[in-house]
């Protein structure tokens, strides 16, 4: 049996498996369905939403439920109606969810049959001016990642086993942009470069 084609990432969203439509978000998190042949906007829906995947006729999006929590929302791909939503998925209390990936937060989703596996990575960094003491740095700098599975048909969400904790790094190991994204996507062993805030390990 041939596996169904997967939705592909697209700037600020995803493209459906048939490459006919893109589902993207604007600055407010409103989802726009774009006809890729004509450029026409077919529909607009919601706020604080980030399209992540397309499963059959359903667009799966993350909605910022609070500063450090997200929920998975299922939208009808035909007209944008909200079909259902998951219970909120709590991030660490120091994390900050956002509509787009940042150096401190990254989010990925992969369709698996009738479910979507969500993976996230977050970090907090010391943002003062002068080099901090070891105690101040240890308090300020935190890193975490996690995963969950959501059932598209029911909206039920299940936390998946968390990867090993990421140790704090020293001030010489300053973050560079998109480090949280590399933490999700890389499958290489941990690297020793001083510029990586996350070891390049798979979730």
Secondary structure in CASP SS format (residue, H / E / C, confidence):
PFRMAT SS
TARGET T0000
AUTHOR 0000-0000-0000
METHOD secondary structure of the structure
MODEL  1
X C 1.00
X C 1.00
X C 1.00
X C 1.00
X C 1.00
X C 1.00
X C 1.00
X E 1.00
X E 1.00
X E 1.00
X C 1.00
X C 1.00
X E 1.00
X E 1.00
X E 1.00
X C 1.00
X C 1.00
X C 1.00
X C 1.00
X C 1.00
X E 1.00
X E 1.00
X E 1.00
X E 1.00
X E 1.00
X C 1.00
X C 1.00
X C 1.00
X C 1.00
X C 1.00
X E 1.00
X E 1.00
X E 1.00
X E 1.00
X E 1.00
X C 1.00
X C 1.00
X C 1.00
X C 1.00
X C 1.00
X E 1.00
X E 1.00
X E 1.00
X E 1.00
X E 1.00
X C 1.00
X C 1.00
X C 1.00
X E 1.00
X E 1.00
X E 1.00
X E 1.00
X E 1.00
X E 1.00
X E 1.00
X C 1.00
X C 1.00
X E 1.00
X E 1.00
X E 1.00
X E 1.00
X E 1.00
X E 1.00
X E 1.00
X E 1.00
X E 1.00
X C 1.00
X C 1.00
X E 1.00
X E 1.00
X E 1.00
X E 1.00
X E 1.00
X E 1.00
X E 1.00
X E 1.00
X C 1.00
X C 1.00
X C 1.00
X C 1.00
X C 1.00
X E 1.00
X E 1.00
X E 1.00
X E 1.00
X C 1.00
X C 1.00
X C 1.00
X E 1.00
X E 1.00
X C 1.00
X C 1.00
X C 1.00
X C 1.00
X C 1.00
X C 1.00
X C 1.00
X C 1.00
X C 1.00
X C 1.00
X C 1.00
X E 1.00
X C 1.00
X C 1.00
X E 1.00
X E 1.00
X E 1.00
X E 1.00
X E 1.00
X E 1.00
X E 1.00
X E 1.00
X C 1.00
X C 1.00
X E 1.00
X E 1.00
X E 1.00
X E 1.00
X E 1.00
X E 1.00
X E 1.00
X E 1.00
X E 1.00
X E 1.00
X C 1.00
X C 1.00
X C 1.00
X C 1.00
X C 1.00
X C 1.00
X C 1.00
X C 1.00
X C 1.00
X H 1.00
X H 1.00
X H 1.00
X H 1.00
X H 1.00
X H 1.00
X H 1.00
X C 1.00
X E 1.00
X E 1.00
X E 1.00
X E 1.00
X E 1.00
X E 1.00
X E 1.00
X E 1.00
X E 1.00
X E 1.00
X C 1.00
X C 1.00
X C 1.00
X C 1.00
X C 1.00
X E 1.00
X E 1.00
X E 1.00
X C 1.00
X C 1.00
X C 1.00
X C 1.00
X C 1.00
X C 1.00
X C 1.00
X C 1.00
X C 1.00
X C 1.00
X C 1.00
X C 1.00
X C 1.00
X C 1.00
X C 1.00
X C 1.00
X C 1.00
X C 1.00
X C 1.00
X H 1.00
X H 1.00
X H 1.00
X H 1.00
X H 1.00
X H 1.00
X H 1.00
X C 1.00
X C 1.00
X C 1.00
X C 1.00
X C 1.00
X C 1.00
X C 1.00
X C 1.00
X C 1.00
X C 1.00
X C 1.00
X C 1.00
X C 1.00
X C 1.00
X C 1.00
X C 1.00
X C 1.00
X C 1.00
END
